């Protein structure tokens, strides 16, 4: 009995020792795993810090000092600040100095700490640089980052006139281009020409002319930026008239760069009828000296024996009927027919 008791005690002691060793091994593994996680976390932190440092050095090398020094990241539209405009100023990490400012009738804004400052006539980035310098010179901030954005133009609008569906005066909010304002005016009318004249504010003697070709994607140079105070004028295209013995008499816009030949005009009128006197057609043209009548022989033009004349704005091409006894009386009827003709858009 004593031997069995001793054996039981020995087994119990061995099991206790084994349990302690297992607990110790588990603890050591946990410590090892925790240390490994800590090492990986530190390594990742070092890598991110190095990457951030590299990016900061790259940014400092590529961005002008005026931007880093505080003139802001984006300074609103390219237009100048005017009286009554609403200017939004933001000083990074200093919300008590940020806010919206209304430009007075004298062109000034009232700034915190600095006082009244003349900003009318300046671009947004110029005003931001001036405000920043005032904060630095006054000892209020060491190196502030100031952003100025023109949130609303009160007095400087954009006028759209001419051959647009909804002409009028449109507010200038931010930086926009020609196509933006044409879209705001609901597009062009059927009589719109290919030339658009832009008169910039303060440069009335230097208008900018842009060519817009129907059906073609506009090039960047034909979609200039429109600034507050600009005027957009969409010119009316020229109209020619084809009357007489043709399938579809009427008026037709000169969409093709303002050039349209006699044969093109006949084609727009869907050709002549079988009873037309093709050799006795006439071109009626109004000149400063009065009305001019030019004989046109469509037969010879079709066969290449005569030149296909170019038509001008308000020209009337009259094709008489071969059955008419008096071609001159038939010709005289061309004028009232042209006056009452419908104007069709070239497809």
Beta strands, then each sheet from edge to edge (+ up, - down):
strand 1: 86-91
strand 2: 99-102
strand 3: 108-111
strand 4: 115-118
strand 5: 146-152
strand 6: 157-162
strand 7: 168-171
strand 8: 176-177
strand 9: 192-199
strand 10: 208-211
strand 11: 225-226
strand 12: 231-236
strand 13: 239-244
strand 14: 250-253
strand 15: 260-261
strand 16: 281-287
strand 17: 290-296
strand 18: 310-311
strand 19: 316-319
strand 20: 343-344
sheet 1: 2+ 1- 5+
sheet 2: 3+ 4-
sheet 3: 7+ 6- 12- 9+ 10-
sheet 4: 8+ 11-
sheet 5: 17+ 16- 19+ 13+ 14- 20-
sheet 6: 15+ 18-
end
